[in-house]
Each structure stands twice: as C-alpha cells, then as structure tokens.
C-alpha cells in the first residue's frame, strides 16, 4: 500500500484538475463501453421483480409521471445526473446534455464545480448549461468539503434551481490528490444547507447512504438525499486507474447499492415507511429516525430500473453512465430519442403494473431475491412485506 503523505500527494492546481476531469470522463465511458461494460451493467436492480397482476393494469395514456419533491414538480420521475464539466472536452458534453434536457423537459445536474470556483476558464464549461437551457431545471454541484460561500457561488454561476452536495469519502480515499479528513463534513453540510439559497440534495457518488447516514442528514436540515448506490459508474475503479502506486482494487465492490439503501431507509416505520412497507414495523435499533425525501441513482440502465426504484420509495431517479454512453456514441439527437422513449415506456410500464401515478408505485408488490434479500435479512429489513403490499 502507498505510504504517500498529504505533502507528497500530487499538486492540484487548475491544469492538473483539468487533466483529472478528462481522465474521469474517459475512464467512466470505458466502464460502459469497454472491457468493464458487462460488470457495470449487472447490479442489484436485477434482484428485484414485480409480481404480475394480469387484470390489474390501468390505461397507460392516463398515467401521470409527475414527480413531486417538496416545492419542485418535474414532468418525469428521472433526470440527467451530474457527470462532468470544466475542460474543452467536457464543456461540449455539458452543452449537448443541456440541449437534450431542454428538448425533453427533464431536470439536469452538472458534475462537481470545484474547478470552476478556482479557474475562470473552467467556469465557462458550466455556464454553458444555463446558456443552452435557459428555462430548465438545473442542479449545481459541489463537494461536502467546500464552504457555504463556495456553494452559493456555484449556484449563482449557473442560476441553479437546486444544489447537489456530493459526499465521496471512498473516492477521496483512493484519489491520488484526495483529502482523507472527513471529520467536518456533517458540519459543512449543515452550514451549506442553511446558506445555499436553494434547496440542497445531499448525494453519494456510488457507494450508498445507509439509514444512519440519512438520519444524520435529516438532523442537520437536509430534506432531500440521493442514495447514490453501487452498481453504476465506479469512482473507486476510476481513481485507482489514475494511481501510479498503492493499488486499492481490494476495495472493489465496497458500499451499498441503491436498492439496498432504499429498502433500509424505510425499514422501521419512520419517514414514509408506512407507504413503502404497508404500515409500521420492522427493524429496531440505533439507526431509527426520520429520513429525507429520497432520490435514487447508481446503475440505472433502463425504464424498468426506474420503476423498481420508484416502487422502493424513490421520488425520482438520476441517470448518468447510461446517458453518457448514448451521447458519446450517438450525440444529442440519439440521447433525446432515448429519453423520450424512456418516458413512453415508463408510462406504459406503470400502466401494466397498475399504477396511475408515481405515488401508486409504492403500493405495488415487489419480490426481493439473491444477494439483495440477504442484505435485507442481515440489516433487519422485512422484505417479505413488500411482496404483499397490494393484497
């Protein structure tokens, strides 16, 4: 293992950060189109199965896909999640994504804006989002280690409607330039929530938010959280590929999936658990407490994964790697076509399942199998109740 000290870590000025941004984009794309594609596309969403009711369907044309999150109302329950920005290459990707969001009406988040706060040239790679999508819903994005002033500047740069505040301790641990001091993050979150000027969504970057983490976030005023689970773009693998010494591949598979996080979040009758599990009951113990409204991301590959996340209590679903793959291979027209197709197919899926709107998905019967069921058993989640909600 590397013995690198903080003083020996690589410099992290504007130019190294631009290189890192391009590295992230290249390595993320390889996970979806290269040798790692098959591994990236098999995840714990595959352990979930709807119970088919042959006579329980509704008119798909009447299905309402509106997602409601506090003061926000979105026309679709999925959105383009944060990916990139800050270099010439990533600026073009952001411009394409922003135009797609404008044409399809879906919300969009950008990638981490830390580089834009310190490099005026890099800031143009994020400003393009609002230029190309002047009336759409946009999330700004900074990390939990940033100050409340930084967060407010990021929001102002793109006239954002909300702020994604990402927590990425695993990524920072493996990142050659990363910080390993996470001791102030919860205080930082509380300060940013109080002063950002827009609603804040705390988001993991691919390793999951447990019920304990969600309860802590709720305690400091966080009203919405994205569980950001394992199974999609793997930032552990990305940062490990960038290292010249100290292989961290032994951590492969670390963290929890989005389905696991959603199941655990509603396991004990708090928050909106009565809607998810059909009434109070379930796990007891130190992790009990209210949780924020939940978003889900991490390994969402198709409309069926979106429907499964909604059925487990997500109010909306973020998609990154799958959409990045499409836009890089086929351009913005291809991605617009895919998103419009997802909207149609998701409406038809809800009609088939018998859910007239997103909220009704929380009353559908879902079977939990395989490793995901084992996780439920070990964490005290009564997965069997999910299979009997419609009875």
C-alpha positions in Angstrom: 0.0 0.0 0.0 1.2 3.5 -0.7 2.9 5.4 2.1 2.2 8.8 0.4 1.7 11.6 2.9 -0.5 14.6 2.3 2.6 16.7 1.5 3.7 14.1 -1.2 0.4 14.0 -3.0 0.2 15.4 -6.5 -0.3 19.1 -7.0 -4.0 20.0 -7.5 -3.9 23.3 -9.4 -6.1 24.3 -12.4 -4.1 22.3 -15.0 -4.0 19.0 -13.0 -7.7 19.4 -12.3 -8.4 19.8 -16.0 -6.5 16.6 -16.7 -8.3 14.8 -13.9 -11.7 15.9 -15.4 -10.8 14.5 -18.8 -9.5 11.3 -17.1 -12.7 10.9 -15.3 -14.8 11.2 -18.5 -12.6 8.8 -20.4 -12.5 6.2 -17.6 -16.2 6.5 -16.9 -17.0 5.9 -20.6 -14.8 2.9 -20.7 -16.8 1.3 -17.9 -19.9 1.4 -20.1 -18.5 0.7 -23.5 -15.1 -1.1 -22.9 -14.0 -4.2 -21.2 -15.8 -3.4 -17.9 -19.2 -2.8 -19.5 -20.7 -6.2 -18.6 -19.8 -5.8 -15.0 -21.1 -2.3 -14.8 -24.5 -3.4 -16.3 -25.2 -6.3 -13.8 -26.3 -5.0 -10.4 -28.8 -5.4 -7.6 -31.7 -3.9 -9.5 -31.7 -7.4 -11.1 -32.6 -8.9 -7.7 -36.0 -7.1 -7.8 -39.0 -8.4 -9.5 -42.6 -7.1 -9.8 -45.4 -9.5 -9.1 -47.5 -9.5 -12.3 -51.3 -9.0 -11.9 -52.9 -10.0 -15.3 -56.0 -8.0 -14.6 -54.6 -5.1 -12.5 -53.5 -2.8 -15.3 -54.7 0.8 -15.9 -54.9 3.0 -19.1 -51.3 3.9 -19.9 -52.5 7.1 -21.6 -53.8 8.3 -18.3 -50.7 7.6 -16.2 -49.2 10.7 -14.6 -45.4 10.7 -14.5 -45.1 13.9 -12.4 -42.5 13.7 -9.7 -43.1 15.8 -6.6 -40.2 16.8 -4.3 -41.2 19.5 -1.9 -41.6 22.7 -3.9 -40.4 21.0 -7.1 -42.7 19.4 -9.7 -41.0 17.6 -12.5 -42.7 16.2 -15.6 -40.7 13.0 -15.5 -39.5 11.0 -12.4 -36.0 10.6 -13.8 -33.3 13.2 -14.6 -29.8 13.6 -16.1 -27.5 13.2 -13.2 -24.2 15.0 -12.6 -21.3 13.9 -14.8 -18.7 16.4 -15.8 -17.5 19.9 -16.8 -14.6 22.3 -16.7 -12.5 21.4 -19.8 -12.9 21.8 -23.5 -14.0 18.2 -24.0 -16.4 18.2 -21.0 -17.8 21.6 -21.9 -19.0 20.1 -25.2 -20.6 17.2 -23.4 -22.3 19.6 -21.0 -23.6 21.7 -23.9 -25.1 18.6 -25.5 -26.7 17.4 -22.3 -28.2 20.8 -21.6 -29.8 20.9 -25.1 -31.1 17.4 -24.5 -32.6 18.5 -21.2 -34.2 21.5 -22.9 -35.7 19.4 -25.7 -37.1 16.6 -23.4 -38.0 18.7 -20.4 -36.1 16.6 -17.9 -34.1 18.2 -15.0 -30.3 18.1 -15.1 -27.4 18.2 -12.7 -23.8 19.1 -13.6 -20.6 17.5 -12.3 -18.5 18.8 -9.5 -18.0 22.6 -9.9 -14.9 22.8 -7.6 -12.7 23.6 -10.6 -15.0 26.4 -11.7 -14.7 28.1 -8.3 -10.9 28.5 -8.8 -10.5 28.7 -12.6 -12.4 31.3 -14.6 -11.8 29.5 -17.8 -13.2 26.3 -16.4 -16.2 28.1 -15.2 -17.3 28.5 -18.8 -17.7 24.8 -19.0 -20.6 25.0 -16.5 -22.1 28.4 -17.5 -22.9 26.7 -20.9 -25.6 24.7 -19.1 -27.8 27.7 -18.4 -26.9 29.3 -21.8 -28.2 26.2 -23.6 -31.1 25.6 -21.3 -32.3 29.0 -20.0 -35.6 27.8 -18.6 -34.9 24.3 -17.5 -34.3 22.8 -14.0 -30.6 22.7 -13.1 -28.6 21.5 -10.1 -25.3 23.0 -9.3 -22.8 20.6 -7.7 -20.0 20.9 -5.0 -18.4 18.6 -2.5 -19.2 18.4 1.2 -15.7 19.8 2.0 -16.5 23.1 0.4 -17.6 26.2 2.2 -21.1 27.7 2.2 -19.8 30.7 0.2 -18.4 28.3 -2.4 -21.8 26.6 -2.6 -23.6 29.9 -3.1 -21.1 30.9 -5.8 -21.7 27.6 -7.7 -25.4 28.1 -7.5 -25.0 31.7 -8.8 -22.7 30.6 -11.7 -25.5 28.6 -13.4 -28.5 30.3 -11.8 -29.3 26.8 -10.4 -32.7 25.8 -9.0 -31.1 23.4 -6.5 -27.7 22.2 -5.3 -26.3 18.7 -5.3 -23.9 18.4 -2.4 -21.9 15.3 -3.0 -20.2 13.1 -0.4 -17.5 10.9 -1.7 -15.2 9.6 1.0 -14.4 6.4 -0.8 -13.4 8.3 -4.0 -11.3 10.8 -1.9 -9.6 7.9 -0.2 -8.4 6.3 -3.5 -7.9 9.5 -5.4 -4.2 10.4 -5.6 -5.0 14.1 -4.8 -7.8 13.3 -2.4 -8.4 14.5 1.1 -8.6 12.0 3.9 -10.1 14.3 6.5 -13.9 13.7 6.7 -14.3 14.9 10.2 -16.0 18.2 9.4 -18.3 17.0 6.6 -21.5 16.9 8.6 -20.9 20.4 9.9 -20.2 21.6 6.4 -23.4 20.1 5.2 -25.4 21.8 7.9 -23.8 25.2 7.1 -24.3 24.8 3.3 -28.0 23.8 3.8 -28.5 26.9 5.9 -26.9 29.3 3.4 -27.0 27.9 -0.1 -30.1 30.0 -1.0 -31.7 27.0 -2.8 -32.8 23.5 -1.7 -29.9 21.1 -1.2 -29.8 17.5 -2.2 -27.0 15.5 -0.5 -25.8 12.8 -2.9 -23.4 9.9 -2.6 -21.3 9.2 -5.7 -21.7 5.5 -5.9 -21.3 3.8 -2.5 -24.6 4.4 -0.9 -26.2 6.2 2.0 -27.3 4.0 5.0 -30.2 4.7 7.2 -27.9 6.0 9.8 -26.3 8.5 7.4 -29.8 9.6 6.1 -31.0 10.1 9.7 -27.9 12.3 10.5 -28.6 14.3 7.3 -32.2 14.9 8.4 -31.0 16.0 11.8 -28.9 18.9 10.2 -31.8 20.0 8.0 -31.3 18.0 4.8 -34.8 17.5 3.2 -33.8 15.6 0.1 -31.0 13.0 -0.4 -29.8 10.9 -3.3 -28.7 7.5 -2.0 -26.2 7.2 -4.9 -25.5 3.5 -4.6 -23.0 1.0 -6.0 -23.7 -0.6 -9.4 -23.2 2.2 -11.9 -20.1 4.3 -12.7 -17.4 3.1 -10.3 -15.3 6.0 -9.0 -13.2 3.7 -6.9 -12.1 2.0 -10.1 -11.6 5.3 -11.9 -9.4 6.8 -9.2 -7.5 3.5 -8.8 -6.7 3.6 -12.6 -5.2 7.0 -12.1 -2.8 5.9 -9.4 0.9 5.3 -10.0 1.4 3.4 -6.7 -0.7 1.8 -4.0 -3.4 -0.4 -5.6 -6.8 -0.1 -4.0 -8.5 -2.7 -6.1 -9.0 -4.8 -2.9 -11.9 -2.4 -2.2 -13.8 -3.4 -5.4 -17.5 -3.9 -4.5 -17.3 -1.6 -1.4 -20.5 0.1 -0.4 -24.3 -0.5 -0.8 -26.5 -0.5 -3.9 -29.3 2.0 -4.5 -32.0 -0.7 -3.9 -30.3 -1.8 -0.7 -30.2 1.8 0.5 -33.9 2.4 -0.4 -35.0 -0.8 1.4 -33.1 0.0 4.5 -34.2 3.6 4.6 -37.8 2.7 5.1 -37.4 -0.4 7.2 -38.8 0.7 10.6 -41.9 2.7 10.1 -40.4 6.1 10.1 -40.4 8.7 7.4 -42.6 7.4 4.6 -42.1 3.8 5.6 -45.9 3.2 6.0 -46.3 3.9 2.3 -43.3 1.7 1.4 -43.8 -1.3 3.6 -47.6 -1.1 4.2 -47.5 0.0 7.8 -45.3 0.5 10.8 -42.9 -2.2 12.0 -39.6 -3.8 11.1 -36.2 -3.1 12.3 -35.3 -1.6 15.7 -32.0 -0.2 16.8 -29.7 2.8 16.7 -30.4 3.6 13.1 -34.0 4.5 13.7 -35.1 8.1 12.9 -36.7 10.2 10.2 -35.1 10.3 6.8 -35.2 12.9 4.0 -37.2 12.5 0.8 -35.2 10.2 -1.3 -33.8 10.2 -4.9 -32.0 7.1 -6.2 -29.1 6.8 -8.6 -26.3 4.3 -9.3 -26.6 1.7 -12.1 -29.9 2.8 -13.6 -29.9 1.2 -17.1 -33.5 1.3 -18.4 -37.1 2.3 -17.6 -37.6 -0.9 -15.6 -34.8 0.1 -13.2 -36.5 3.5 -12.8 -39.9 1.7 -12.0 -38.2 -0.5 -9.4 -36.6 2.5 -7.7 -39.9 4.2 -7.5 -41.5 1.1 -6.1 -38.9 1.1 -3.3 -39.7 4.7 -2.3 -37.6 7.0 -4.5 -39.4 10.1 -5.5 -37.2 10.4 -8.7 -34.3 8.7 -10.2 -30.9 10.0 -11.5 -29.2 8.5 -14.6 -25.6 9.3 -15.6 -23.5 6.5 -17.1 -26.2 5.1 -19.3 -26.9 8.5 -20.8 -23.2 9.4 -21.1 -22.7 6.3 -23.2 -25.5 7.2 -25.5 -24.5 10.8 -26.0 -20.9 9.9 -26.6 -21.7 7.3 -29.2 -24.6 8.9 -30.9 -24.8 12.6 -30.0 -27.5 14.7 -28.5 -30.2 13.6 -31.0 -29.7 9.9 -30.0 -29.9 10.8 -26.3 -33.1 12.9 -26.8 -34.6 9.9 -28.6 -33.7 7.6 -25.8 -35.1 9.9 -23.1 -38.4 10.4 -25.0 -38.5 6.6 -25.4 -37.9 6.0 -21.7 -40.8 8.4 -20.9 -43.1 6.5 -23.1 -42.0 3.1 -21.9 -42.1 4.1 -18.2 -45.7 5.3 -18.7 -46.6 2.0 -20.3 -44.8 0.1 -17.5 -46.8 1.9 -14.8 -50.0 1.1 -16.7 -49.0 -2.5 -17.0 -48.2 -2.7 -13.3 -51.4 -0.9 -12.4 -50.0 2.4 -11.0 -51.8 5.5 -12.2 -49.0 7.8 -10.9 -45.6 7.7 -9.3 -47.0 7.6 -5.8 -49.1 4.5 -6.6 -45.8 2.6 -7.3 -45.3 2.4 -3.6 -48.3 0.1 -3.2 -47.1 -2.5 -5.8 -45.9 -6.0 -4.9 -42.1 -6.5 -5.3 -40.1 -9.6 -4.8 -36.5 -9.2 -3.3 -34.2 -12.0 -4.3 -30.5 -13.0 -4.2 -27.8 -11.0 -2.5 -30.2 -8.1 -2.0 -32.5 -10.3 0.1 -29.5 -11.4 2.1 -28.7 -7.8 2.8 -32.3 -7.2 4.0 -32.1 -10.2 6.3 -28.8 -9.1 7.8 -30.0 -5.5 8.3 -33.4 -6.3 9.7 -35.5 -5.3 6.7 -38.7 -7.4 6.3 -38.5 -7.8 2.5 -41.4 -10.3 2.6 -43.8 -7.5 3.4 -43.0 -5.8 0.0 -44.4 -8.9 -1.8 -47.8 -8.4 -0.1 -48.5 -4.7 -0.3 -51.3 -5.0 -2.8 -53.2 -7.8 -1.0 
